[in-house]
Amino acid sequence: MKTIICTGSDGYLGWSIVSHLIEKNKAEIIVCVDNYSKRRIMEQSNLQTYNSTLTVGQKIELYNLSTKKHNLIFEFGDLTDEKFIEKLIIKYQPELIIHCSGQSSETFSTNNTQSVIYTHYNNTISLLNILSGIKIYSPKTKLIKFCILKESPNTFYEAVKDVESNYAKILSKKWKIDVIDFGIQ
C-alpha cells in the first residue's frame, strides 16, 4: 500500500501538492500533517491569510464525505516534537514524505528575538526530526523537501533555509536517505 505523508498541508504549497496527489491518484493513503501555526502567526500579526477559511482537517472531512474513499487522513501535530514524528512514521511507514512545513514569513521571522529563535528552531528541528525518524524507523522512505527560495535575497529567512538545505545534504549522505531538496524560486 503506497502511503505519502505531506507536512504543512494546511499551507498553500502543502494543500496544492495534496490536491495534485488526489487528482493524479498517486497514493492509496495521503496523510496530511499540520499544527496550524501559520494561522496562529497570521492571527497574532493581524495579517490576512491567503488560505481559505477552511482548515485542512475540514477540507479532508468534506472530501472523505463526498467521495466515500477515506484515503485522506489528517494528523494534527508539531514536527519539532520528536515523539510525534516517531509515532507518525511507525504508524504509516510511508514510501514518501513531502516536507512543506515551516515558518515561512520573512516579515515574522525578524519581528523580534522570539520570532528569530522560533523560525530557526521550528524549521531546522522539524527537518532534523523527520530525517532522524526516517533513519531509525523507515529507512526506505524517501523525502522531498520543499522550500521557497530567493523570496527575499540575503535575509534571515533565506539563511535559515540554507542551513536546512545543508543539514539535508550532509545527513542524507551520512544516513543514506534519499532526499530531494526542491527549492522554488
N, CA, C and O atoms as a DFTB+ gen file, in Angstrom:
740 C
 N C O
     1  1       0.837      -1.176       0.000
     2  2       0.000       0.000       0.000
     3  2       0.886       1.245       0.000
     4  3       1.726       1.407       0.885
     5  1       0.706       2.113      -0.973
     6  2       1.525       3.314      -1.081
     7  2       0.941       4.420      -0.210
     8  3      -0.197       4.851      -0.393
     9  1       1.759       4.866       0.746
    10  2       1.357       5.927       1.655
    11  2       2.321       7.095       1.506
    12  3       3.538       6.915       1.459
    13  1       1.756       8.295       1.433
    14  2       2.543       9.527       1.360
    15  2       2.126      10.415       2.519
    16  3       0.937      10.590       2.783
    17  1       3.106      10.970       3.205
    18  2       2.853      11.965       4.243
    19  2       3.219      13.322       3.663
    20  3       4.287      13.483       3.072
    21  1       2.331      14.299       3.832
    22  2       2.609      15.671       3.392
    23  2       2.535      16.587       4.602
    24  3       1.467      16.766       5.187
    25  1       3.667      17.164       4.976
    26  2       3.688      18.096       6.108
    27  2       3.367      19.501       5.610
    28  3       3.590      19.832       4.445
    29  1       2.840      20.316       6.513
    30  2       2.463      21.674       6.123
    31  2       1.275      21.692       5.185
    32  3       1.143      22.579       4.343
    33  1       0.416      20.703       5.340
    34  2      -0.683      20.521       4.379
    35  2      -1.787      21.563       4.507
    36  3      -2.661      21.631       3.643
    37  1      -1.771      22.371       5.554
    38  2      -2.748      23.454       5.659
    39  2      -2.279      24.698       4.902
    40  3      -3.052      25.633       4.696
    41  1      -1.030      24.705       4.495
    42  2      -0.487      25.847       3.768
    43  2      -0.790      25.790       2.282
    44  3      -1.275      24.782       1.769
    45  1      -0.500      26.871       1.612
    46  2      -0.781      26.976       0.178
    47  2      -0.049      25.896      -0.611
    48  3      -0.658      25.196      -1.420
    49  1       1.244      25.759      -0.380
    50  2       2.043      24.771      -1.112
    51  2       1.624      23.346      -0.736
    52  3       1.424      22.507      -1.613
    53  1       1.493      23.077       0.550
    54  2       1.132      21.739       1.006
    55  2      -0.212      21.274       0.462
    56  3      -0.328      20.157      -0.043
    57  1      -1.240      22.136       0.563
    58  2      -2.563      21.730       0.077
    59  2      -2.563      21.593      -1.445
    60  3      -3.256      20.727      -1.979
    61  1      -1.810      22.418      -2.145
    62  2      -1.720      22.292      -3.603
    63  2      -1.117      20.944      -3.986
    64  3      -1.573      20.308      -4.936
    65  1      -0.105      20.511      -3.259
    66  2       0.509      19.212      -3.536
    67  2      -0.464      18.081      -3.220
    68  3      -0.599      17.141      -4.003
    69  1      -1.143      18.167      -2.078
    70  2      -2.136      17.145      -1.722
    71  2      -3.214      17.066      -2.800
    72  3      -3.597      15.971      -3.213
    73  1      -3.700      18.209      -3.253
    74  2      -4.730      18.238      -4.304
    75  2      -4.237      17.562      -5.575
    76  3      -4.983      16.824      -6.219
    77  1      -2.986      17.809      -5.936
    78  2      -2.398      17.173      -7.120
    79  2      -2.304      15.653      -6.931
    80  3      -2.625      14.891      -7.843
    81  1      -1.868      15.224      -5.762
    82  2      -1.761      13.791      -5.485
    83  2      -3.124      13.110      -5.575
    84  3      -3.237      11.994      -6.082
    85  1      -4.157      13.791      -5.080
    86  2      -5.516      13.246      -5.158
    87  2      -5.951      13.143      -6.617
    88  3      -6.436      12.106      -7.070
    89  1      -5.765      14.241      -7.335
    90  2      -6.195      14.307      -8.734
    91  2      -5.516      13.238      -9.585
    92  3      -6.153      12.618     -10.436
    93  1      -4.236      13.027      -9.355
    94  2      -3.461      12.067     -10.154
    95  2      -3.470      10.655      -9.564
    96  3      -2.841       9.744     -10.101
    97  1      -4.192      10.488      -8.454
    98  2      -4.309       9.177      -7.815
    99  2      -2.929       8.569      -7.545
   100  3      -2.665       7.423      -7.909
   101  1      -2.066       9.338      -6.912
   102  2      -0.671       8.945      -6.707
   103  2      -0.422       8.102      -5.464
   104  3       0.672       7.560      -5.301
   105  1      -1.415       7.980      -4.583
   106  2      -1.204       7.206      -3.362
   107  2      -2.515       6.590      -2.907
   108  3      -3.594       7.124      -3.160
   109  1      -2.399       5.458      -2.232
   110  2      -3.587       4.838      -1.653
   111  2      -4.010       5.590      -0.404
   112  3      -5.201       5.729      -0.128
   113  1      -3.030       6.076       0.351
   114  2      -3.306       6.864       1.553
   115  2      -2.423       8.103       1.523
   116  3      -1.224       8.022       1.252
   117  1      -3.032       9.248       1.805
   118  2      -2.288      10.501       1.941
   119  2      -2.545      11.003       3.356
   120  3      -3.687      11.255       3.739
   121  1      -1.480      11.145       4.119
   122  2      -1.578      11.631       5.487
   123  2      -1.150      13.099       5.484
   124  3      -0.003      13.422       5.178
   125  1      -2.074      13.965       5.822
   126  2      -1.828      15.406       5.855
   127  2      -1.489      15.808       7.292
   128  3      -2.249      15.519       8.216
   129  1      -0.365      16.463       7.473
   130  2       0.110      16.829       8.801
   131  2       0.226      18.342       8.899
   132  3       0.773      18.990       8.007
   133  1      -0.290      18.897       9.983
   134  2      -0.139      20.328      10.235
   135  2      -0.452      20.603      11.698
   136  3      -1.116      19.809      12.364
   137  1       0.041      21.748      12.192
   138  2      -0.316      22.185      13.543
   139  2      -0.957      23.579      13.516
   140  3      -1.162      24.195      14.562
   141  1      -1.265      24.059      12.330
   142  2      -1.939      25.348      12.128
   143  2      -1.142      26.541      12.664
   144  3      -1.727      27.573      12.993
   145  1       0.175      26.411      12.754
   146  2       0.977      27.516      13.283
   147  2       0.928      28.743      12.376
   148  3       0.950      29.871      12.870
   149  1       0.861      28.546      11.066
   150  2       0.786      29.681      10.139
   151  2      -0.467      30.511      10.425
   152  3      -0.417      31.741      10.421
   153  1      -1.586      29.833      10.672
   154  2      -2.832      30.543      11.005
   155  2      -2.664      31.365      12.286
   156  3      -3.108      32.511      12.360
   157  1      -2.015      30.765      13.297
   158  2      -1.813      31.481      14.565
   159  2      -0.900      32.693      14.366
   160  3      -1.160      33.771      14.900
   161  1       0.172      32.501      13.592
   162  2       1.099      33.612      13.342
   163  2       0.382      34.743      12.611
   164  3       0.545      35.911      12.963
   165  1      -0.403      34.404      11.604
   166  2      -1.134      35.421      10.843
   167  2      -2.126      36.156      11.755
   168  3      -2.272      37.376      11.671
   169  1      -2.796      35.408      12.614
   170  2      -3.762      35.993      13.543
   171  2      -3.070      36.942      14.515
   172  3      -3.513      38.074      14.709
   173  1      -1.978      36.475      15.127
   174  2      -1.245      37.280      16.104
   175  2      -0.639      38.528      15.469
   176  3      -0.475      39.552      16.132
   177  1      -0.310      38.439      14.191
   178  2       0.294      39.577      13.482
   179  2      -0.756      40.464      12.826
   180  3      -0.412      41.433      12.148
   181  1      -2.026      40.144      13.019
   182  2      -3.137      40.874      12.396
   183  2      -2.996      40.939      10.883
   184  3      -3.272      41.969      10.267
   185  1      -2.562      39.828      10.289
   186  2      -2.393      39.756       8.845
   187  2      -3.486      38.901       8.231
   188  3      -3.987      37.970       8.862
   189  1      -3.845      39.215       7.025
   190  2      -4.838      38.451       6.270
   191  2      -4.186      37.159       5.797
   192  3      -3.052      37.177       5.319
   193  1      -4.884      36.052       5.923
   194  2      -4.328      34.793       5.442
   195  2      -4.682      34.594       3.973
   196  3      -5.743      35.020       3.517
   197  1      -3.794      33.951       3.246
   198  2      -4.047      33.642       1.848
   199  2      -4.877      32.372       1.726
   200  3      -5.425      32.078       0.663
   201  1      -4.965      31.621       2.818
   202  2      -5.709      30.361       2.804
   203  2      -7.204      30.607       2.850
   204  3      -7.665      31.675       3.253
   205  1      -7.939      29.618       2.436
   206  2      -9.384      29.678       2.634
   207  2      -9.636      29.594       4.132
   208  3      -8.728      29.287       4.905
   209  1     -10.842      29.862       4.529
   210  2     -11.154      29.794       5.950
   211  2     -11.254      28.348       6.438
   212  3     -11.178      28.094       7.640
   213  1     -11.423      27.410       5.523
   214  2     -11.455      26.004       5.919
   215  2     -10.056      25.520       6.270
   216  3      -9.097      25.805       5.552
   217  1      -9.940      24.798       7.359
   218  2      -8.653      24.184       7.706
   219  2      -8.476      22.931       6.857
   220  3      -9.423      22.455       6.231
   221  1      -7.264      22.405       6.840
   222  2      -7.024      21.168       6.081
   223  2      -7.848      20.023       6.667
   224  3      -8.317      19.158       5.927
   225  1      -8.027      20.012       7.981
   226  2      -8.851      18.988       8.603
   227  2     -10.287      19.030       8.094
   228  3     -10.891      17.989       7.837
   229  1     -10.835      20.248       7.948
   230  2     -12.200      20.413       7.427
   231  2     -12.284      20.031       5.951
   232  3     -13.260      19.413       5.525
   233  1     -11.273      20.393       5.175
   234  2     -11.251      20.035       3.753
   235  2     -11.244      18.520       3.584
   236  3     -11.943      17.980       2.726
   237  1     -10.452      17.840       4.404
   238  2     -10.358      16.377       4.329
   239  2     -11.684      15.739       4.707
   240  3     -12.136      14.787       4.071
   241  1     -12.293      16.273       5.742
   242  2     -13.597      15.751       6.161
   243  2     -14.616      15.861       5.026
   244  3     -15.348      14.911       4.750
   245  1     -14.659      17.014       4.375
   246  2     -15.581      17.209       3.244
   247  2     -15.236      16.271       2.083
   248  3     -16.130      15.686       1.474
   249  1     -13.957      16.129       1.779
   250  2     -13.518      15.238       0.696
   251  2     -13.949      13.802       0.982
   252  3     -14.538      13.139       0.127
   253  1     -13.654      13.333       2.180
   254  2     -13.984      11.952       2.530
   255  2     -15.495      11.708       2.514
   256  3     -15.944      10.638       2.103
   257  1     -16.275      12.690       2.956
   258  2     -17.739      12.553       2.923
   259  2     -18.261      12.499       1.489
   260  3     -19.141      11.701       1.167
   261  1     -17.710      13.353       0.641
   262  2     -18.228      13.440      -0.729
   263  2     -17.768      12.283      -1.616
   264  3     -18.492      11.881      -2.527
   265  1     -16.582      11.748      -1.364
   266  2     -16.067      10.676      -2.220
   267  2     -16.278       9.288      -1.625
   268  3     -16.268       8.289      -2.343
   269  1     -16.466       9.234      -0.328
   270  2     -16.609       7.962       0.408
   271  2     -15.339       7.104       0.316
   272  3     -15.384       5.900       0.569
   273  1     -14.205       7.726      -0.047
   274  2     -12.948       6.984      -0.187
   275  2     -12.212       6.830       1.148
   276  3     -11.674       5.760       1.435
   277  1     -12.184       7.859       1.940
   278  2     -11.494       7.870       3.234
   279  2     -10.006       7.550       3.114
   280  3      -9.419       6.926       3.998
   281  1      -9.411       7.984       2.015
   282  2      -7.976       7.761       1.840
   283  2      -7.145       8.985       2.221
   284  3      -5.919       8.962       2.122
   285  1      -7.811      10.046       2.655
   286  2      -7.118      11.226       3.168
   287  2      -7.253      11.205       4.682
   288  3      -8.352      11.048       5.216
   289  1      -6.140      11.363       5.362
   290  2      -6.125      11.329       6.823
   291  2      -5.442      12.593       7.315
   292  3      -4.446      13.032       6.740
   293  1      -5.981      13.179       8.384
   294  2      -5.349      14.352       8.977
   295  2      -4.754      13.984      10.323
   296  3      -5.406      13.361      11.162
   297  1      -3.503      14.381      10.512
   298  2      -2.823      14.203      11.800
   299  2      -2.359      15.582      12.273
   300  3      -1.507      16.211      11.645
   301  1      -2.926      16.038      13.378
   302  2      -2.518      17.306      13.975
   303  2      -1.286      17.042      14.829
   304  3      -1.301      16.165      15.692
   305  1      -0.235      17.790      14.593
   306  2       0.953      17.603      15.410
   307  2       2.071      18.551      15.059
   308  3       2.082      19.174      13.997
   309  1       3.005      18.642      15.970
   310  2       4.138      19.548      15.854
   311  2       5.378      18.750      15.474
   312  3       5.773      17.835      16.197
   313  1       5.986      19.085      14.360
   314  2       7.153      18.353      13.864
   315  2       8.408      18.589      14.689
   316  3       9.401      17.882      14.516
   317  1       8.379      19.569      15.582
   318  2       9.523      19.742      16.485
   319  2       9.447      18.757      17.649
   320  3      10.377      18.665      18.450
   321  1       8.347      18.028      17.741
   322  2       8.161      17.006      18.767
   323  2       8.632      15.663      18.214
   324  3       7.952      15.041      17.398
   325  1       9.789      15.232      18.665
   326  2      10.413      14.009      18.163
   327  2       9.493      12.790      18.324
   328  3       9.462      11.922      17.453
   329  1       8.753      12.724      19.423
   330  2       7.850      11.593      19.679
   331  2       6.693      11.585      18.674
   332  3       6.248      10.516      18.255
   333  1       6.206      12.763      18.286
   334  2       5.140      12.839      17.289
   335  2       5.616      12.249      15.958
   336  3       4.912      11.454      15.334
   337  1       6.813      12.646      15.535
   338  2       7.391      12.126      14.278
   339  2       7.569      10.610      14.374
   340  3       7.230       9.876      13.446
   341  1       8.097      10.159      15.489
   342  2       8.320       8.728      15.693
   343  2       6.998       7.952      15.512
   344  3       6.947       6.979      14.759
   345  1       5.947       8.384      16.198
   346  2       4.644       7.707      16.106
   347  2       4.092       7.756      14.690
   348  3       3.549       6.768      14.197
   349  1       4.228       8.903      14.036
   350  2       3.721       9.099      12.678
   351  2       4.395       8.129      11.696
   352  3       3.722       7.460      10.912
   353  1       5.701       8.065      11.751
   354  2       6.446       7.207      10.817
   355  2       6.211       5.725      11.118
   356  3       6.049       4.925      10.197
   357  1       6.193       5.364      12.383
   358  2       5.929       3.963      12.732
   359  2       4.524       3.563      12.294
   360  3       4.338       2.485      11.728
   361  1       3.544       4.411      12.546
   362  2       2.147       4.094      12.233
   363  2       1.905       3.926      10.734
   364  3       1.214       2.995      10.322
   365  1       2.471       4.827       9.909
   366  2       2.145       4.836       8.484
   367  2       3.207       4.214       7.586
   368  3       2.889       3.836       6.458
   369  1       4.446       4.090       8.034
   370  2       5.528       3.538       7.209
   371  2       5.444       4.066       5.764
   372  3       5.291       3.290       4.822
   373  1       5.546       5.382       5.606
   374  2       5.340       5.969       4.275
   375  2       6.442       5.622       3.288
   376  3       7.595       5.418       3.667
   377  1       6.073       5.560       2.032
   378  2       7.082       5.421       0.973
   379  2       7.747       6.764       0.719
   380  3       8.904       6.841       0.306
   381  1       6.974       7.832       0.980
   382  2       7.447       9.178       0.675
   383  2       6.924      10.161       1.712
   384  3       5.765      10.089       2.123
   385  1       7.793      11.084       2.133
   386  2       7.369      12.235       2.937
   387  2       7.665      13.474       2.108
   388  3       8.788      13.687       1.653
   389  1       6.644      14.278       1.926
   390  2       6.805      15.564       1.237
   391  2       6.749      16.633       2.321
   392  3       5.704      16.867       2.928
   393  1       7.878      17.270       2.551
   394  2       8.017      18.211       3.670
   395  2       7.849      19.646       3.181
   396  3       8.758      20.224       2.586
   397  1       6.678      20.207       3.440
   398  2       6.368      21.582       3.022
   399  2       6.223      22.519       4.213
   400  3       6.031      23.722       4.036
   401  1       6.313      21.978       5.420
   402  2       6.013      22.817       6.574
   403  2       7.208      23.665       6.962
   404  3       8.343      23.422       6.552
   405  1       6.911      24.649       7.753
   406  2       7.950      25.546       8.265
   407  2       7.396      26.947       8.371
   408  3       6.463      27.323       7.662
   409  1       7.978      27.701       9.254
   410  2       7.586      29.102       9.393
   411  2       8.110      29.806       8.157
   412  3       9.320      29.875       7.943
   413  1       7.203      30.332       7.342
   414  2       7.591      30.809       6.008
   415  2       7.461      32.311       5.801
   416  3       7.570      32.782       4.669
   417  1       7.237      33.057       6.841
   418  2       7.068      34.503       6.677
   419  2       8.369      35.239       6.983
   420  3       8.852      35.217       8.115
   421  1       8.924      35.883       5.980
   422  2      10.126      36.693       6.173
   423  2       9.834      37.813       7.166
   424  3      10.658      38.109       8.031
   425  1       8.672      38.429       7.043
   426  2       8.303      39.537       7.933
   427  2       8.274      39.068       9.379
   428  3       8.853      39.716      10.251
   429  1       7.607      37.949       9.642
   430  2       7.521      37.428      11.006
   431  2       8.887      37.001      11.517
   432  3       9.193      37.204      12.692
   433  1       9.706      36.418      10.665
   434  2      10.971      35.825      11.114
   435  2      11.916      36.829      11.748
   436  3      12.832      36.433      12.469
   437  1      11.721      38.106      11.501
   438  2      12.615      39.110      12.080
   439  2      11.874      40.160      12.910
   440  3      12.409      41.241      13.157
   441  1      10.652      39.852      13.339
   442  2       9.885      40.794      14.176
   443  2      10.619      41.152      15.454
   444  3      10.734      42.324      15.813
   445  1      11.118      40.125      16.140
   446  2      11.794      40.302      17.417
   447  2      12.637      39.057      17.681
   448  3      12.653      38.121      16.881
   449  1      13.327      39.061      18.798
   450  2      14.219      37.945      19.109
   451  2      13.462      36.620      19.171
   452  3      13.947      35.607      18.668
   453  1      12.277      36.621      19.784
   454  2      11.495      35.391      19.894
   455  2      11.117      34.853      18.515
   456  3      11.125      33.640      18.306
   457  1      10.789      35.732      17.580
   458  2      10.427      35.309      16.222
   459  2      11.630      34.709      15.491
   460  3      11.499      33.728      14.758
   461  1      12.793      35.307      15.699
   462  2      14.026      34.794      15.091
   463  2      14.311      33.382      15.621
   464  3      14.595      32.463      14.853
   465  1      14.229      33.232      16.939
   466  2      14.501      31.930      17.560
   467  2      13.458      30.909      17.115
   468  3      13.803      29.778      16.773
   469  1      12.190      31.300      17.116
   470  2      11.119      30.378      16.711
   471  2      11.339      29.888      15.276
   472  3      11.253      28.690      15.007
   473  1      11.620      30.812      14.364
   474  2      11.796      30.455      12.954
   475  2      12.947      29.465      12.787
   476  3      12.798      28.438      12.125
   477  1      14.086      29.776      13.388
   478  2      15.244      28.884      13.264
   479  2      14.957      27.527      13.894
   480  3      15.200      26.492      13.274
   481  1      14.448      27.523      15.107
   482  2      14.173      26.278      15.820
   483  2      13.122      25.448      15.082
   484  3      13.338      24.266      14.813
   485  1      12.005      26.058      14.761
   486  2      10.902      25.341      14.123
   487  2      11.343      24.708      12.803
   488  3      11.097      23.526      12.566
   489  1      11.979      25.478      11.967
   490  2      12.320      24.988      10.632
   491  2      13.447      23.961      10.643
   492  3      13.385      22.975       9.909
   493  1      14.458      24.170      11.448
   494  2      15.579      23.221      11.434
   495  2      15.272      21.957      12.247
   496  3      15.585      20.853      11.801
   497  1      14.674      22.101      13.413
   498  2      14.392      20.926      14.246
   499  2      13.352      20.033      13.583
   500  3      13.447      18.808      13.664
   501  1      12.368      20.628      12.932
   502  2      11.371      19.826      12.203
   503  2      12.054      18.932      11.176
   504  3      11.784      17.733      11.110
   505  1      12.929      19.513      10.383
   506  2      13.639      18.741       9.360
   507  2      14.525      17.668       9.990
   508  3      14.530      16.525       9.534
   509  1      15.270      18.023      11.027
   510  2      16.148      17.049      11.677
   511  2      15.342      15.888      12.272
   512  3      15.767      14.736      12.198
   513  1      14.181      16.192      12.861
   514  2      13.334      15.127      13.409
   515  2      12.826      14.196      12.313
   516  3      12.777      12.980      12.498
   517  1      12.449      14.765      11.179
   518  2      11.972      13.930      10.065
   519  2      13.109      13.033       9.559
   520  3      12.916      11.832       9.372
   521  1      14.278      13.610       9.341
   522  2      15.425      12.812       8.869
   523  2      15.776      11.711       9.869
   524  3      16.022      10.570       9.477
   525  1      15.800      12.046      11.138
   526  2      16.113      11.059      12.167
   527  2      15.044       9.964      12.221
   528  3      15.365       8.784      12.356
   529  1      13.778      10.361      12.114
   530  2      12.683       9.393      12.119
   531  2      12.775       8.427      10.953
   532  3      12.545       7.228      11.116
   533  1      13.108       8.937       9.785
   534  2      13.284       8.077       8.613
   535  2      14.439       7.107       8.856
   536  3      14.310       5.904       8.626
   537  1      15.563       7.638       9.320
   538  2      16.753       6.808       9.549
   539  2      16.445       5.653      10.504
   540  3      16.824       4.510      10.244
   541  1      15.766       5.949      11.596
   542  2      15.556       4.947      12.641
   543  2      14.382       4.017      12.339
   544  3      14.481       2.811      12.567
   545  1      13.271       4.558      11.830
   546  2      12.030       3.784      11.772
   547  2      11.569       3.375      10.374
   548  3      10.723       2.491      10.236
   549  1      12.112       4.004       9.347
   550  2      11.643       3.685       7.995
   551  2      12.701       4.055       6.959
   552  3      12.478       4.957       6.150
   553  1      13.848       3.375       6.969
   554  2      14.986       3.762       6.129
   555  2      14.732       3.763       4.620
   556  3      15.503       4.364       3.870
   557  1      13.681       3.111       4.169
   558  2      13.385       3.111       2.729
   559  2      12.522       4.299       2.308
   560  3      12.304       4.522       1.117
   561  1      12.036       5.054       3.281
   562  2      11.219       6.232       2.978
   563  2      12.072       7.284       2.282
   564  3      13.203       7.554       2.686
   565  1      11.516       7.865       1.241
   566  2      12.178       8.963       0.532
   567  2      11.608      10.286       1.049
   568  3      10.470      10.340       1.515
   569  1      12.406      11.345       0.961
   570  2      11.994      12.668       1.434
   571  2      12.150      13.685       0.320
   572  3      13.209      13.792      -0.299
   573  1      11.093      14.424       0.075
   574  2      11.177      15.603      -0.793
   575  2      10.977      16.804       0.111
   576  3       9.948      16.926       0.775
   577  1      11.950      17.679       0.137
   578  2      11.918      18.872       0.983
   579  2      11.671      20.088       0.097
   580  3      12.500      20.448      -0.739
   581  1      10.521      20.707       0.298
   582  2      10.190      21.906      -0.468
   583  2      10.492      23.143       0.361
   584  3      10.347      23.134       1.583
   585  1      10.908      24.197      -0.307
   586  2      11.009      25.490       0.355
   587  2      10.998      26.581      -0.701
   588  3      11.333      26.365      -1.866
   589  1      10.607      27.738      -0.253
   590  2      10.594      28.913      -1.122
   591  2      11.957      29.583      -0.972
   592  3      12.353      29.939       0.138
   593  1      12.664      29.755      -2.059
   594  2      13.987      30.373      -2.035
   595  2      13.972      31.730      -2.719
   596  3      13.106      32.029      -3.542
   597  1      14.935      32.522      -2.364
   598  2      15.163      33.826      -3.006
   599  2      13.928      34.726      -2.937
   600  3      13.778      35.667      -3.716
   601  1      13.032      34.405      -1.965
   602  2      11.869      35.267      -1.746
   603  2      12.370      36.658      -1.372
   604  3      11.873      37.674      -1.858
   605  1      13.365      36.668      -0.497
   606  2      13.966      37.906      -0.030
   607  2      15.466      37.662       0.064
   608  3      15.954      37.228       1.107
   609  1      16.201      37.933      -1.003
   610  2      17.638      37.622      -1.003
   611  2      18.367      38.250       0.175
   612  3      18.064      39.367       0.594
   613  1      19.333      37.505       0.699
   614  2      20.186      37.977       1.793
   615  2      19.404      38.359       3.045
   616  3      19.634      39.414       3.636
   617  1      18.492      37.502       3.436
   618  2      17.693      37.757       4.633
   619  2      17.875      36.620       5.628
   620  3      18.434      35.574       5.301
   621  1      17.398      36.839       6.837
   622  2      17.457      35.805       7.861
   623  2      16.673      34.574       7.422
   624  3      17.134      33.447       7.608
   625  1      15.512      34.775       6.852
   626  2      14.682      33.652       6.391
   627  2      15.455      32.798       5.393
   628  3      15.441      31.571       5.485
   629  1      16.122      33.433       4.450
   630  2      16.905      32.702       3.458
   631  2      18.079      31.972       4.121
   632  3      18.425      30.860       3.721
   633  1      18.683      32.592       5.124
   634  2      19.800      31.954       5.832
   635  2      19.337      30.674       6.525
   636  3      20.047      29.669       6.508
   637  1      18.150      30.706       7.135
   638  2      17.605      29.507       7.787
   639  2      17.372      28.418       6.744
   640  3      17.667      27.249       6.995
   641  1      16.848      28.785       5.581
   642  2      16.618      27.800       4.521
   643  2      17.934      27.197       4.040
   644  3      17.991      26.008       3.723
   645  1      18.987      28.002       3.983
   646  2      20.303      27.482       3.600
   647  2      20.814      26.469       4.627
   648  3      21.380      25.439       4.263
   649  1      20.609      26.770       5.911
   650  2      21.011      25.840       6.973
   651  2      20.266      24.516       6.806
   652  3      20.875      23.448       6.867
   653  1      18.949      24.587       6.594
   654  2      18.146      23.378       6.385
   655  2      18.678      22.560       5.208
   656  3      18.844      21.345       5.312
   657  1      18.939      23.229       4.103
   658  2      19.427      22.529       2.907
   659  2      20.758      21.846       3.178
   660  3      20.989      20.728       2.717
   661  1      21.635      22.512       3.922
   662  2      22.922      21.912       4.266
   663  2      22.752      20.702       5.173
   664  3      23.414      19.683       4.977
   665  1      21.869      20.803       6.167
   666  2      21.586      19.652       7.025
   667  2      21.088      18.476       6.178
   668  3      21.553      17.346       6.326
   669  1      20.144      18.762       5.299
   670  2      19.564      17.700       4.451
   671  2      20.656      17.049       3.600
   672  3      20.705      15.826       3.471
   673  1      21.521      17.867       3.028
   674  2      22.584      17.348       2.159
   675  2      23.564      16.470       2.946
   676  3      23.901      15.368       2.515
   677  1      24.010      16.957       4.082
   678  2      25.006      16.230       4.883
   679  2      24.417      14.935       5.454
   680  3      25.006      13.862       5.316
   681  1      23.248      15.050       6.096
   682  2      22.676      13.875       6.769
   683  2      22.133      12.843       5.796
   684  3      22.167      11.647       6.087
   685  1      21.632      13.281       4.642
   686  2      21.134      12.298       3.674
   687  2      22.278      11.414       3.172
   688  3      22.082      10.222       2.938
   689  1      23.451      11.985       3.010
   690  2      24.620      11.183       2.597
   691  2      25.073      10.271       3.734
   692  3      25.282       9.073       3.543
   693  1      25.216      10.851       4.897
   694  2      25.723      10.087       6.050
   695  2      24.761       8.973       6.452
   696  3      25.197       7.870       6.782
   697  1      23.452       9.252       6.427
   698  2      22.454       8.279       6.874
   699  2      21.851       7.483       5.719
   700  3      20.968       6.652       5.932
   701  1      22.320       7.734       4.504
   702  2      21.837       7.010       3.313
   703  2      20.312       7.110       3.146
   704  3      19.614       6.106       3.005
   705  1      19.826       8.356       3.169
   706  2      18.401       8.639       2.966
   707  2      18.255       9.334       1.619
   708  3      19.008      10.258       1.309
   709  1      17.291       8.893       0.820
   710  2      17.014       9.561      -0.458
   711  2      16.282      10.861      -0.183
   712  3      15.139      10.859       0.275
   713  1      16.953      11.976      -0.469
   714  2      16.372      13.307      -0.237
   715  2      16.476      14.126      -1.510
   716  3      17.529      14.198      -2.145
   717  1      15.369      14.735      -1.863
   718  2      15.379      15.725      -2.937
   719  2      15.061      17.060      -2.283
   720  3      13.994      17.234      -1.694
   721  1      15.979      17.992      -2.388
   722  2      15.799      19.340      -1.823
   723  2      15.319      20.223      -2.949
   724  3      16.100      20.637      -3.806
   725  1      14.034      20.507      -2.945
   726  2      13.405      21.187      -4.066
   727  2      13.067      22.622      -3.684
   728  3      12.059      22.875      -3.025
   729  1      13.910      23.556      -4.099
   730  2      13.656      24.962      -3.825
   731  2      12.867      25.600      -4.946
   732  3      13.166      25.403      -6.124
   733  1      11.864      26.360      -4.575
   734  2      11.020      27.055      -5.543
   735  2      11.390      28.526      -5.524
   736  3      11.431      29.153      -4.466
   737  1      11.659      29.071      -6.698
   738  2      12.027      30.485      -6.763
   739  2      10.909      31.302      -7.345
   740  3      11.038      32.519      -7.478
